[in-house]
Amino acid sequence: MRWNDLLAADRIVMLVDPGSTGQVLDAAARLLSEGSPAITPLIADALRRREQVGSTGIGHGVAIPHARNAAFRAPRAAFLRLGRPIDFGARDGEPVDLVFAMCAPDDTPELHLQHLAGVAERFADAEFRDRLRMAHRVESLRRLLLDPSPADASAA
């Protein structure tokens, strides 16, 4: 999976004051709605309902909140680097500072699972996580996520 298939530069942000998990999910929903305020609440609600089923915190400070809904026309993602870690209820007990949020249409469950697996695999790389955390500017994050080196591209 290529990041460019899901992400766009304007959906990669640094959230200086993340607040609560709910506020992070709301911020992710705004990014995922791509300027369509009518679907922002649908995305936020879907992300919250999925989080109630079980934490999307996968460990090592990473969360992958995700949802499927008939209102979504195409899969898309947003990345939020949090200014301070927050509790996402991850199994390893680590607070989260790297959030890769995704939404997908209801009729593409297999593709959605493939995307989730690819994202989880990529964030299993400690060096990749470290590079994201060391980026001091959003432009650096965007380069890391959208313009991978040949080694990154083969791992993604």
DSSP file (Angstrom, degrees, kcal/mol; ACC not computed):
  #  RESIDUE AA STRUCTURE BP1 BP2  ACC     N-H-->O    O-->H-N    N-H-->O    O-->H-N    TCO  KAPPA ALPHA  PHI   PSI    X-CA   Y-CA   Z-CA
    1    1 A M              0   0    0      0, 0.0     2,-0.4     0, 0.0     3,-0.0   0.000 360.0 360.0 360.0 134.3    0.0    0.0    0.0
    2    2 A R    >   -     0   0    0      1,-0.1     3,-1.5     5,-0.0     4,-0.4  -0.813 360.0-136.8 -97.0 138.3    1.2    3.5   -0.9
    3    3 A W  G >> S+     0   0    0     -2,-0.4     4,-3.3     1,-0.3     3,-2.0   0.867 103.4  65.8 -58.9 -35.7    0.5    6.3    1.5
    4    4 A N  G 34 S+     0   0    0      1,-0.3    -1,-0.3     2,-0.2   142,-0.1   0.701  89.4  66.4 -64.5 -17.6   -0.4    8.5   -1.4
    5    5 A D  G <4 S+     0   0    0     -3,-1.5    -1,-0.3     1,-0.1    -2,-0.2   0.741 121.3  16.1 -71.7 -21.9   -3.4    6.2   -2.1
    6    6 A L  T <4 S+     0   0    0     -3,-2.0    71,-2.2    -4,-0.4    -2,-0.2   0.711 116.9  65.3-118.2 -37.3   -5.0    7.4    1.1
    7    7 A L     <  -     0   0    0     -4,-3.3     2,-0.3    69,-0.2    71,-0.1  -0.542  49.8-169.4 -97.2 155.8   -3.3   10.5    2.3
    8    8 A A    >   -     0   0    0     69,-0.4     3,-2.4    -2,-0.2    -3,-0.0  -0.968  37.5-111.6-134.9 152.3   -3.0   14.0    1.0
    9    9 A A  G >  S+     0   0    0     -2,-0.3     3,-1.6     1,-0.3    -1,-0.1   0.849 115.9  57.6 -53.3 -39.1   -0.7   16.7    2.3
   10   10 A D  G 3  S+     0   0    0      1,-0.3    -1,-0.3    -3,-0.0    24,-0.0   0.559 101.3  58.0 -74.3  -4.7   -3.6   18.8    3.7
   11   11 A R  G <  S+     0   0    0     -3,-2.4    68,-2.7    66,-0.1     2,-0.5   0.125  87.8  86.7-107.1  19.4   -4.7   15.9    5.8
   12   12 A I  E <   +a   79   0A   0     -3,-1.6     2,-0.3    66,-0.2    68,-0.2  -0.974  61.3 157.3-118.1 114.7   -1.3   15.6    7.6
   13   13 A V  E     -a   80   0A   0     66,-2.7    68,-2.5    -2,-0.5     2,-0.5  -0.882  44.3-127.3-137.6 163.0   -1.2   17.9   10.6
   14   14 A M  E     -a   81   0A   0     -2,-0.3     2,-0.9    66,-0.2    68,-0.2  -0.975  21.8-156.2-108.8 122.7    0.5   18.6   14.0
   15   15 A L  E     -a   82   0A   0     66,-2.3    68,-3.1    -2,-0.5    69,-0.4  -0.843   8.1-171.5-102.8  98.7   -2.1   19.0   16.7
   16   16 A V  S    S+     0   0    0     -2,-0.9    -1,-0.2     1,-0.3    66,-0.0   0.914  80.9  26.3 -60.9 -48.9   -0.3   21.1   19.3
   17   17 A D  S    S+     0   0    0      1,-0.1    -1,-0.3    66,-0.1    65,-0.0  -0.816  70.7 177.8-118.0  90.1   -3.0   20.7   22.0
   18   18 A P        -     0   0    0      0, 0.0     2,-0.4     0, 0.0    -1,-0.1   0.725  14.2-169.6 -69.4 -21.6   -4.8   17.5   21.4
   19   19 A G        -     0   0    0      4,-0.1     2,-0.1     3,-0.1    65,-0.0  -0.552  50.8 -10.8  70.0-125.8   -7.1   17.7   24.4
   20   20 A S  S  > S-     0   0    0     -2,-0.4     4,-2.0    66,-0.1     5,-0.2  -0.454  72.1 -99.5-103.1 174.0   -9.0   14.4   24.8
   21   21 A T  H  > S+     0   0    0     66,-0.2     4,-2.5     1,-0.2     5,-0.2   0.916 124.8  53.9 -57.7 -43.6   -9.4   11.3   22.7
   22   22 A G  H  > S+     0   0    0      1,-0.2     4,-2.3     2,-0.2    -1,-0.2   0.889 106.9  50.4 -59.6 -40.4  -12.8   12.6   21.6
   23   23 A Q  H  > S+     0   0    0      2,-0.2     4,-2.3     1,-0.2    -1,-0.2   0.868 109.6  50.9 -67.8 -35.3  -11.3   15.9   20.5
   24   24 A V  H  X S+     0   0    0     -4,-2.0     4,-2.5     2,-0.2    -2,-0.2   0.921 110.3  49.4 -66.0 -43.1   -8.6   14.0   18.5
   25   25 A L  H  X S+     0   0    0     -4,-2.5     4,-2.4     2,-0.2    -2,-0.2   0.889 110.5  51.0 -63.0 -38.5  -11.3   11.9   16.8
   26   26 A D  H  X S+     0   0    0     -4,-2.3     4,-2.2     2,-0.2    -1,-0.2   0.913 110.3  48.8 -63.5 -42.5  -13.3   15.2   16.0
   27   27 A A  H  X S+     0   0    0     -4,-2.3     4,-2.0     1,-0.2    -2,-0.2   0.908 111.4  49.9 -63.4 -41.4  -10.1   16.7   14.5
   28   28 A A  H  X S+     0   0    0     -4,-2.5     4,-2.8     1,-0.2    -2,-0.2   0.908 108.8  52.7 -62.8 -41.7   -9.6   13.6   12.4
   29   29 A A  H  X S+     0   0    0     -4,-2.4     4,-1.7     1,-0.2    -2,-0.2   0.900 107.2  51.7 -61.8 -41.2  -13.2   13.7   11.3
   30   30 A R  H  <>S+     0   0    0     -4,-2.2     5,-0.7     1,-0.2     4,-0.4   0.923 112.9  45.5 -61.8 -42.9  -12.8   17.3   10.1
   31   31 A L  H ><5S+     0   0    0     -4,-2.0     3,-1.1     1,-0.2    -2,-0.2   0.916 113.3  49.4 -65.5 -42.5   -9.7   16.3    8.1
   32   32 A L  H 3<5S+     0   0    0     -4,-2.8    -1,-0.2     1,-0.2    -2,-0.2   0.739 100.3  64.8 -70.6 -22.9  -11.4   13.2    6.7
   33   33 A S  T ><5S-     0   0    0     -4,-1.7     3,-1.3    -5,-0.2    -1,-0.2   0.637  92.9-146.2 -76.7 -12.2  -14.5   15.1    5.6
   34   34 A E  T < 5S-     0   0    0     -3,-1.1    -3,-0.1    -4,-0.4    -2,-0.1   0.886  70.4 -42.2  49.0  50.0  -12.3   17.2    3.2
   35   35 A G  T 3 <S+     0   0    0     -5,-0.7    -1,-0.3     1,-0.2     3,-0.1   0.602 108.3 121.9  78.9  10.7  -14.3   20.4    3.5
   36   36 A S    X>  -     0   0    0     -3,-1.3     3,-1.9    -6,-0.2     4,-0.9  -0.774  38.1-176.1-104.6  86.7  -17.7   18.7    3.5
   37   37 A P  T 34 S+     0   0    0      0, 0.0     3,-0.2     0, 0.0    -1,-0.2   0.743  75.8  68.9 -57.8 -22.8  -19.2   19.8    6.8
   38   38 A A  T 34 S+     0   0    0      1,-0.2     4,-0.3     2,-0.1    -2,-0.0   0.825 105.6  38.8 -66.7 -29.9  -22.3   17.7    6.3
   39   39 A I  T <> S+     0   0    0     -3,-1.9     4,-2.6    -6,-0.2     5,-0.2   0.569  91.8  88.2 -98.1  -7.5  -20.3   14.5    6.7
   40   40 A T  H  X S+     0   0    0     -4,-0.9     4,-2.8    -3,-0.2     5,-0.2   0.932  91.1  46.4 -55.0 -48.3  -18.0   15.6    9.5
   41   41 A P  H  > S+     0   0    0      0, 0.0     4,-2.6     0, 0.0    -1,-0.2   0.864 110.9  53.8 -64.2 -33.1  -20.5   14.5   12.2
   42   42 A L  H  > S+     0   0    0     -4,-0.3     4,-2.3     2,-0.2    -2,-0.2   0.923 112.0  44.0 -64.2 -43.8  -21.1   11.1   10.4
   43   43 A I  H  X S+     0   0    0     -4,-2.6     4,-2.8     2,-0.2     5,-0.2   0.936 113.8  50.0 -66.5 -46.4  -17.3   10.4   10.4
   44   44 A A  H  X S+     0   0    0     -4,-2.8     4,-2.4    -5,-0.2    -2,-0.2   0.919 112.7  47.4 -59.0 -44.1  -16.9   11.6   14.0
   45   45 A D  H  X S+     0   0    0     -4,-2.6     4,-2.7    -5,-0.2    -1,-0.2   0.915 112.3  49.1 -64.3 -42.8  -19.8    9.4   15.1
   46   46 A A  H  X S+     0   0    0     -4,-2.3     4,-2.1     2,-0.2    -2,-0.2   0.904 112.2  48.5 -64.4 -41.0  -18.4    6.4   13.2
   47   47 A L  H  X S+     0   0    0     -4,-2.8     4,-2.1     2,-0.2    19,-0.2   0.913 113.0  47.8 -64.4 -42.4  -15.0    6.8   14.6
   48   48 A R  H  X S+     0   0    0     -4,-2.4     4,-1.9    -5,-0.2    -2,-0.2   0.908 110.5  51.2 -65.1 -42.5  -16.4    7.1   18.2
   49   49 A R  H  X S+     0   0    0     -4,-2.7     4,-1.1     1,-0.2    -1,-0.2   0.906 111.1  48.5 -62.9 -40.2  -18.6    4.0   17.7
   50   50 A R  H  X S+     0   0    0     -4,-2.1     4,-1.1     1,-0.2     3,-0.5   0.899 109.4  52.7 -66.0 -38.9  -15.6    2.0   16.5
   51   51 A E  H  < S+     0   0    0     -4,-2.1    -1,-0.2     1,-0.2    -2,-0.2   0.832 103.8  57.6 -66.5 -31.4  -13.5    3.3   19.5
   52   52 A Q  H  < S+     0   0    0     -4,-1.9    -1,-0.2     1,-0.2    -2,-0.2   0.800  99.8  58.6 -68.0 -28.5  -16.2    2.1   21.9
   53   53 A V  H  < S-     0   0    0     -4,-1.1     2,-0.3    -3,-0.5    -1,-0.2   0.877 132.4 -40.9 -66.3 -37.5  -15.9   -1.4   20.5
   54   54 A G  S  < S-     0   0    0     -4,-1.1    -1,-0.3    -3,-0.1    35,-0.0  -0.844  74.2 -74.7 174.4 150.4  -12.3   -1.4   21.5
   55   55 A S        -     0   0    0     34,-0.3    36,-0.1    -2,-0.3    34,-0.1  -0.261  24.7-153.4 -60.0 139.2   -9.3    0.8   21.5
   56   56 A T        +     0   0    0     32,-0.2     8,-2.3    34,-0.1     2,-0.6   0.277  60.2 121.0 -93.6   8.5   -7.6    1.4   18.2
   57   57 A G  E     -B   63   0A   0     31,-0.5    34,-0.8     6,-0.3     6,-0.3  -0.651  43.0-173.4 -70.9 116.2   -4.4    2.1   20.0
   58   58 A I  E     -     0   0A   0      4,-1.9     5,-0.2    -2,-0.6    -1,-0.2   0.451  43.7 -98.5 -95.8  -0.9   -2.1   -0.5   18.6
   59   59 A G  E >  S+B   62   0A   0      3,-1.0     3,-1.2    35,-0.2    -1,-0.3  -0.276  95.9  71.3 106.8 165.5    0.9    0.1   20.9
   60   60 A H  T 3  S-     0   0    0      1,-0.3     3,-0.1    -2,-0.1    36,-0.0   0.759 127.5 -58.6  58.6  28.3    4.1    2.1   20.8
   61   61 A G  T 3  S+     0   0    0      1,-0.3    36,-2.2    33,-0.2    37,-2.2   0.696 108.3 124.0  80.2  19.0    2.2    5.4   21.0
   62   62 A V  E <   -Bc  59  98A   0     -3,-1.2    -4,-1.9    34,-0.2    -3,-1.0  -0.920  35.6-176.8-118.5 138.4    0.2    4.7   17.8
   63   63 A A  E     -Bc  57  99A   0     35,-2.3    37,-2.5    -2,-0.4    -6,-0.3  -0.984  11.6-165.3-129.0 145.4   -3.5    4.7   17.2
   64   64 A I        -     0   0    0     -8,-2.3    37,-0.2    -2,-0.4     2,-0.1  -0.618  12.8-172.3-126.6  71.5   -5.4    3.8   14.0
   65   65 A P        +     0   0    0      0, 0.0    37,-2.3     0, 0.0     2,-0.3  -0.443  19.4 166.8 -63.7 137.0   -9.0    5.0   14.5
   66   66 A H  E     +d  102   0A   0     35,-0.2     2,-0.3   -19,-0.2    37,-0.2  -0.983  17.7 178.5-152.9 158.6  -11.0    3.8   11.5
   67   67 A A  E     -d  103   0A   0     35,-1.2    37,-1.8    -2,-0.3     2,-0.4  -0.990  18.4-142.7-159.5 154.4  -14.6    3.4   10.3
   68   68 A R  E     +d  104   0A   0     -2,-0.3     2,-0.3    35,-0.2    38,-0.1  -0.954  28.7 161.0-118.8 144.6  -16.7    2.3    7.4
   69   69 A N  E >   -d  105   0A   0     35,-2.0     3,-1.4    -2,-0.4    37,-0.6  -0.975  48.1-122.1-160.6 147.1  -19.9    4.0    6.4
   70   70 A A  T 3  S+     0   0    0     -2,-0.3    -1,-0.1     1,-0.3    37,-0.1   0.717 108.7  68.1 -64.6 -20.8  -22.1    4.3    3.4
   71   71 A A  T 3  S+     0   0    0     33,-0.1     2,-0.5   -32,-0.1    -1,-0.3   0.690  82.0  88.3 -73.0 -17.6  -21.6    8.1    3.4
   72   72 A F    <   -     0   0    0     -3,-1.4    34,-0.2    32,-0.3    -3,-0.1  -0.700  56.5-170.1 -87.1 129.2  -17.9    7.6    2.4
   73   73 A R  S    S+     0   0    0     -2,-0.5    -1,-0.1     1,-0.2    -2,-0.0   0.791  70.5   8.1 -87.2 -30.0  -17.3    7.5   -1.3
   74   74 A A  S    S-     0   0    0     30,-0.0    -1,-0.2    29,-0.0     2,-0.1  -0.989  85.3 -93.5-149.4 152.0  -13.7    6.5   -1.2
   75   75 A P        +     0   0    0      0, 0.0     2,-0.3     0, 0.0    29,-0.2  -0.427  51.5 164.2 -66.4 142.6  -11.1    5.4    1.3
   76   76 A R  E     - E   0 103A   0     27,-2.3    27,-2.2    -2,-0.1     2,-0.3  -0.979  18.7-154.7-153.8 163.8   -9.0    8.2    2.8
   77   77 A A  E     - E   0 102A   0    -71,-2.2   -69,-0.4    -2,-0.3     2,-0.3  -0.923   4.3-158.9-139.6 162.2   -6.8    8.8    5.7
   78   78 A A  E     - E   0 101A   0     23,-2.4    23,-2.4    -2,-0.3     2,-0.5  -0.983  11.5-147.2-138.2 148.0   -5.5   11.6    7.9
   79   79 A F  E     -aE  12 100A   0    -68,-2.7   -66,-2.7    -2,-0.3     2,-0.5  -0.976  12.3-173.5-120.4 130.9   -2.4   11.7   10.0
   80   80 A L  E     -aE  13  99A   0     19,-2.9    19,-2.4    -2,-0.5     2,-0.7  -0.982  10.3-160.9-124.8 120.7   -2.2   13.7   13.3
   81   81 A R  E     -aE  14  98A   0    -68,-2.5   -66,-2.3    -2,-0.5     2,-0.2  -0.905  25.1-138.7 -98.0 117.4    1.0   14.1   15.2
   82   82 A L  E     -a   15   0A   0     15,-2.7   -66,-0.2    -2,-0.7   -65,-0.1  -0.542   8.5-138.5 -84.2 140.0    0.0   15.1   18.7
   83   83 A G  E    S+     0   0A   0    -68,-3.1   -67,-0.2    -2,-0.2    -1,-0.1   0.742  94.0  14.6 -67.1 -24.4    1.9   17.8   20.6
   84   84 A R  E    S-     0   0A   0    -69,-0.4    -1,-0.2    12,-0.1    12,-0.1  -0.985  93.0-101.7-147.5 145.1    1.6   15.6   23.8
   85   85 A P  E     -     0   0A   0      0, 0.0     2,-0.3     0, 0.0    12,-0.2  -0.339  36.7-163.9 -66.9 146.5    0.6   12.0   24.2
   86   86 A I  E     - E   0  96A   0     10,-2.3    10,-3.5   -25,-0.1     2,-0.5  -0.906  29.4 -94.9-127.9 158.7   -2.9   11.2   25.3
   87   87 A D        +     0   0    0     -2,-0.3   -66,-0.2     8,-0.2     7,-0.1  -0.609  40.6 167.1 -75.9 120.2   -4.5    8.0   26.7
   88   88 A F        -     0   0    0     -2,-0.5   -31,-0.5     6,-0.4   -32,-0.2   0.294  57.1-109.5-111.5   4.3   -6.2    6.0   23.9
   89   89 A G        +     0   0    0      1,-0.2   -34,-0.3   -34,-0.1    -2,-0.1   0.803  53.4 178.8  71.8  28.6   -6.6    2.9   26.1
   90   90 A A    >   -     0   0    0      4,-0.4     3,-1.8     1,-0.1    -1,-0.2  -0.290  38.5-118.5 -64.3 149.7   -4.0    1.0   24.1
   91   91 A R  T 3  S+     0   0    0    -34,-0.8    -1,-0.1     1,-0.3   -33,-0.1   0.828 114.2  53.6 -59.3 -34.0   -3.3   -2.5   25.3
   92   92 A D  T 3  S-     0   0    0    -35,-0.1    -1,-0.3     2,-0.1    -2,-0.1   0.506 109.5-123.7 -82.3  -1.3    0.3   -1.7   26.1
   93   93 A G    <   +     0   0    0     -3,-1.8    -2,-0.1     1,-0.3    -4,-0.1   0.421  64.7 139.2  78.1  -2.6   -0.8    1.2   28.3
   94   94 A E        -     0   0    0      1,-0.1    -4,-0.4   -32,-0.1    -6,-0.4  -0.551  55.6-119.6 -76.0 136.1    1.3    3.7   26.3
   95   95 A P        -     0   0    0      0, 0.0     2,-0.4     0, 0.0    -8,-0.2  -0.381  32.4-114.7 -69.4 158.6   -0.3    7.0   25.6
   96   96 A V  E     + E   0  86A   0    -10,-3.5   -10,-2.3     1,-0.1   -34,-0.2  -0.781  44.1 156.1-103.7 135.3   -0.7    7.9   21.9
   97   97 A D  E     +     0   0A   0    -36,-2.2   -15,-2.7    -2,-0.4     2,-0.5   0.394  67.4  65.9-129.8  -5.6    1.0   10.7   20.0
   98   98 A L  E     -cE  62  81A   0    -37,-2.2   -35,-2.3   -17,-0.2     2,-0.5  -0.974  62.7-178.8-120.7 117.6    0.8    9.3   16.4
   99   99 A V  E     -cE  63  80A   0    -19,-2.4   -19,-2.9    -2,-0.5     2,-0.6  -0.966  13.3-176.6-124.4 120.5   -2.7    8.9   15.0
  100  100 A F  E     - E   0  79A   0    -37,-2.5     2,-0.3    -2,-0.5   -21,-0.2  -0.914  18.0-168.6-114.2 100.4   -3.4    7.5   11.5
  101  101 A A  E     - E   0  78A   0    -23,-2.4   -23,-2.4    -2,-0.6     2,-0.3  -0.701   5.8-176.7 -96.0 142.1   -7.2    7.9   11.0
  102  102 A M  E     -dE  66  77A   0    -37,-2.3   -35,-1.2    -2,-0.3     2,-0.3  -0.974  13.9-173.4-137.6 150.2   -9.1    6.2    8.2
  103  103 A C  E     +dE  67  76A   0    -27,-2.2   -27,-2.3    -2,-0.3   -35,-0.2  -0.983  11.0 177.1-137.3 152.1  -12.5    6.0    6.7
  104  104 A A  E     -d   68   0A   0    -37,-1.8   -35,-2.0    -2,-0.3   -32,-0.3  -0.978  36.3 -88.4-149.1 156.8  -13.8    3.8    3.9
  105  105 A P  E >   -d   69   0A   0      0, 0.0     3,-1.4     0, 0.0   -35,-0.2  -0.324  37.3-119.3 -64.5 152.4  -17.1    3.0    2.2
  106  106 A D  T 3  S+     0   0    0    -37,-0.6   -36,-0.1     1,-0.3   -38,-0.0   0.801 109.2  61.8 -60.7 -30.4  -19.2    0.2    3.6
  107  107 A D  T 3  S+     0   0    0      1,-0.2    -1,-0.3   -38,-0.2     3,-0.1   0.287  94.2  63.3 -87.6  13.0  -19.0   -1.8    0.5
  108  108 A T    <>  +     0   0    0     -3,-1.4     4,-2.3     1,-0.1    -1,-0.2  -0.328  52.7 143.9-128.4  53.2  -15.2   -2.3    0.6
  109  109 A P  H  > S+     0   0    0      0, 0.0     4,-2.3     0, 0.0     5,-0.2   0.875  74.2  51.2 -63.1 -36.4  -14.5   -4.3    3.7
  110  110 A E  H  > S+     0   0    0      2,-0.2     4,-2.2     1,-0.2     5,-0.2   0.933 111.7  46.5 -66.3 -44.6  -11.6   -6.3    2.2
  111  111 A L  H  > S+     0   0    0      1,-0.2     4,-2.5     2,-0.2    -1,-0.2   0.903 111.1  53.1 -62.8 -40.6   -9.8   -3.2    1.0
  112  112 A H  H  X S+     0   0    0     -4,-2.3     4,-2.5     1,-0.2    -1,-0.2   0.918 109.4  48.3 -60.6 -44.2  -10.3   -1.5    4.3
  113  113 A L  H  X S+     0   0    0     -4,-2.3     4,-2.5     2,-0.2    -1,-0.2   0.874 109.9  52.6 -65.3 -36.6   -8.8   -4.5    6.1
  114  114 A Q  H  X S+     0   0    0     -4,-2.2     4,-2.4     2,-0.2    -2,-0.2   0.919 110.1  48.1 -63.4 -43.2   -5.8   -4.4    3.7
  115  115 A H  H  X S+     0   0    0     -4,-2.5     4,-2.6     2,-0.2     5,-0.2   0.933 111.3  50.5 -62.4 -45.8   -5.3   -0.7    4.4
  116  116 A L  H  X S+     0   0    0     -4,-2.5     4,-2.7     1,-0.2     5,-0.2   0.925 111.3  48.3 -58.4 -45.2   -5.4   -1.4    8.1
  117  117 A A  H  X S+     0   0    0     -4,-2.5     4,-2.4     1,-0.2    -1,-0.2   0.909 111.9  49.5 -62.9 -42.0   -2.9   -4.2    7.9
  118  118 A G  H  X S+     0   0    0     -4,-2.4     4,-2.2     2,-0.2    -1,-0.2   0.902 112.4  47.2 -64.3 -41.5   -0.6   -2.1    5.8
  119  119 A V  H  X S+     0   0    0     -4,-2.6     4,-2.4     2,-0.2    -2,-0.2   0.934 112.6  49.0 -65.4 -46.3   -0.7    0.8    8.2
  120  120 A A  H  X S+     0   0    0     -4,-2.7     4,-0.7    -5,-0.2    -2,-0.2   0.904 111.6  50.0 -60.7 -41.3   -0.2   -1.4   11.2
  121  121 A E  H >< S+     0   0    0     -4,-2.4     3,-0.7    -5,-0.2     4,-0.3   0.919 110.7  49.0 -63.9 -43.1    2.8   -3.0    9.5
  122  122 A R  H >< S+     0   0    0     -4,-2.2     3,-1.3     1,-0.2    -2,-0.2   0.905 111.0  49.4 -64.3 -41.2    4.3    0.3    8.7
  123  123 A F  H 3< S+     0   0    0     -4,-2.4    -1,-0.2     1,-0.3    -2,-0.2   0.534  93.5  75.4 -79.3  -4.8    3.9    1.7   12.2
  124  124 A A  T << S+     0   0    0     -3,-0.7     2,-0.8    -4,-0.7    -1,-0.3   0.654  75.0  95.7 -73.3 -15.0    5.5   -1.5   13.6
  125  125 A D    <>  -     0   0    0     -3,-1.3     4,-2.2    -4,-0.3     5,-0.2  -0.687  63.3-161.6 -81.5 109.7    8.8    0.0   12.4
  126  126 A A  H  > S+     0   0    0     -2,-0.8     4,-2.5     1,-0.2    -1,-0.2   0.858  89.6  54.7 -61.4 -37.5   10.4    1.8   15.4
  127  127 A E  H  > S+     0   0    0      2,-0.2     4,-2.3     1,-0.2    -1,-0.2   0.900 107.7  49.7 -64.9 -40.1   12.7    3.8   13.2
  128  128 A F  H  > S+     0   0    0      2,-0.2     4,-2.1     1,-0.2    -2,-0.2   0.934 111.3  48.6 -62.7 -46.7    9.8    5.1   11.2
  129  129 A R  H  X S+     0   0    0     -4,-2.2     4,-2.2     1,-0.2    -2,-0.2   0.916 110.7  51.8 -59.4 -43.1    7.9    6.1   14.3
  130  130 A D  H  X S+     0   0    0     -4,-2.5     4,-2.0     1,-0.2    -1,-0.2   0.904 107.5  51.7 -61.2 -42.1   11.1    7.8   15.6
  131  131 A R  H  X S+     0   0    0     -4,-2.3     4,-0.9     1,-0.2    -1,-0.2   0.904 109.8  49.8 -63.5 -39.6   11.5    9.8   12.4
  132  132 A L  H  < S+     0   0    0     -4,-2.1     3,-0.5     1,-0.2    -1,-0.2   0.906 112.1  47.9 -63.4 -40.7    7.8   11.0   12.7
  133  133 A R  H  < S+     0   0    0     -4,-2.2    -1,-0.2     1,-0.2    -2,-0.2   0.799 109.9  52.3 -71.6 -27.9    8.4   12.0   16.3
  134  134 A M  H  < S+     0   0    0     -4,-2.0     2,-0.3    -5,-0.2    -1,-0.2   0.627  81.7 108.1 -83.6 -13.3   11.6   13.9   15.5
  135  135 A A     <  -     0   0    0     -4,-0.9     3,-0.0    -3,-0.5    -3,-0.0  -0.502  47.7-172.7 -66.8 124.5   10.0   15.9   12.7
  136  136 A H        +     0   0    0     -2,-0.3     2,-0.3     1,-0.0    -1,-0.2   0.568  65.0  49.3 -96.5 -10.9    9.6   19.5   13.9
  137  137 A R  S >> S-     0   0    0      1,-0.1     4,-1.6     0, 0.0     3,-0.5  -0.950  78.7-125.7-130.9 150.3    7.6   20.9   11.1
  138  138 A V  H 3> S+     0   0    0     -2,-0.3     4,-2.6     1,-0.2     5,-0.2   0.837 111.1  61.5 -62.3 -32.5    4.5   19.7    9.3
  139  139 A E  H 3> S+     0   0    0      1,-0.2     4,-2.1     2,-0.2    -1,-0.2   0.881 102.7  51.0 -61.2 -37.4    6.4   19.8    6.0
  140  140 A S  H <> S+     0   0    0     -3,-0.5     4,-2.4     2,-0.2    -1,-0.2   0.906 109.3  50.2 -66.0 -41.5    8.8   17.2    7.3
  141  141 A L  H  X S+     0   0    0     -4,-1.6     4,-2.3     1,-0.2     5,-0.2   0.924 109.4  51.6 -60.4 -44.1    6.0   15.0    8.3
  142  142 A R  H  X S+     0   0    0     -4,-2.6     4,-2.7     1,-0.2     5,-0.4   0.902 109.8  48.9 -62.4 -41.2    4.4   15.3    4.9
  143  143 A R  H  X S+     0   0    0     -4,-2.1     4,-2.2     1,-0.2    -1,-0.2   0.936 111.7  49.5 -62.8 -45.2    7.7   14.4    3.2
  144  144 A L  H  < S+     0   0    0     -4,-2.4    -2,-0.2     1,-0.2    -1,-0.2   0.874 120.1  36.2 -61.4 -37.6    8.1   11.3    5.5
  145  145 A L  H  < S+     0   0    0     -4,-2.3    -1,-0.2    -5,-0.2    -2,-0.2   0.794 129.2  28.9 -88.1 -30.1    4.6   10.1    4.8
  146  146 A L  H  < S+     0   0    0     -4,-2.7    -3,-0.2    -5,-0.2    -2,-0.2   0.687 121.6  44.2-107.5 -21.7    4.1   11.1    1.1
  147  147 A D  S  < S-     0   0    0     -4,-2.2    -1,-0.2    -5,-0.4    -2,-0.1  -0.542  77.9-177.5-122.9  65.4    7.6   10.9   -0.3
  148  148 A P        -     0   0    0      0, 0.0    -4,-0.1     0, 0.0    -3,-0.1  -0.243  28.2-113.7 -67.5 151.2    9.1    7.7    1.1
  149  149 A S     >  -     0   0    0     -5,-0.1     4,-2.8     1,-0.1     5,-0.2  -0.291  41.7 -95.0 -69.3 167.1   12.6    6.6    0.4
  150  150 A P  H  > S+     0   0    0      0, 0.0     4,-1.7     0, 0.0     5,-0.1   0.873 129.4  51.4 -54.7 -37.3   13.0    3.4   -1.7
  151  151 A A  H  > S+     0   0    0      1,-0.2     4,-1.1     2,-0.2     5,-0.1   0.912 111.6  47.1 -65.9 -41.4   13.3    1.4    1.5
  152  152 A D  H  > S+     0   0    0      1,-0.2     4,-1.8     2,-0.2     3,-0.3   0.900 108.5  55.5 -65.2 -40.1   10.1    3.0    2.9
  153  153 A A  H  < S+     0   0    0     -4,-2.8    -1,-0.2     1,-0.2    -2,-0.2   0.875 107.2  48.9 -63.4 -37.3    8.3    2.4   -0.3
  154  154 A S  H  < S+     0   0    0     -4,-1.7    -1,-0.2    -5,-0.2    -2,-0.2   0.787 113.6  47.3 -73.9 -24.4    9.0   -1.3   -0.3
  155  155 A A  H  <        0   0    0     -4,-1.1    -2,-0.2    -3,-0.3    -1,-0.2   0.742 360.0 360.0 -84.6 -23.9    7.9   -1.5    3.4
  156  156 A A     <        0   0    0     -4,-1.8    -1,-0.2    -5,-0.1    -2,-0.2   0.475 360.0 360.0 -78.8 360.0    4.6    0.4    2.8
